Every structure is written in C-alpha cells, then in structure tokens.
Amino acid sequence: MYSAVCECYASFRNIVNFLVHGKREKEVIEYIFSEVDKHIEEDDLLSEYKLNALPNLYELFVRLVKYLLDNKPEDRDQIVILFQDMLEVVTRDIMEDHVSNIYQVSHRLWLIVMKNM
C-alpha cells in the first residue's frame, strides 16, 4: 500500500510539474511539494496536515486525468479551473497552517496549461 501511495504521489507531481508554467506558479507548486516531501522524510505527514480532505483532492485529480485522456482543446479552461480547485483544497483544507505565506498568492494564481494537451 505504501508503494502505491508513493507512486501515485510521484505521478501527480510529474503531471502537475509538466502542465504548470510560469515562474511564480512553478515557485508556489514547488514550495508545496517541498513541504510535503519534508514532512514525508520527517515521518510526520499524518500529524502535520489535515488529510481528511484527500478524497476531495483525489476526486479533482481523477477528473483531471479524464480531461487529459480525452485531450480536447475545448477542455482547457476546465483544466485550469481544476488546478485552481486543487490548489484551494491543498492550501485551505490540507496545509492550512503551513502555507499562510502563499495563501494570498493562491487566489491570484493563474495556471497556464500547455497548448498541446
């Protein structure tokens, strides 16, 4: 089970890093992933974050994967909205006590999805 969770997280991270463009956006995303990685290494992820919101994040990720598999250009705006929703779940629900310094940034964050989805 642990290996499956690690593989899912790595896949999620790769997809997000591949699709997100922009210096500021990449910095925010990298900060979030580095914080998660730090707490994984320190073995305190479960006590530091409110993981009861993971089902919401999972649901959004499944929707993202469906859009990516369909690969329709007209879905681009929906994918951007999904990324914004994911960021909101992470910053407000999961990491709420840990990302106060990027909370304001998350409301102004515009994600640019690759032209050729």
Secondary structure, DSSP 4 states (H G I P E B T S, - for coil): -HHHHHHHHHHHHHHHHHH-BSHHHHHHHHHHHHHHHHHHHTT-HHHHS-GGGHHHHHHHHHHHHHHHHHT-GGGHHHHHHHHHHHHHIIIIIISTTT-HHHHHHHHH---B--S--
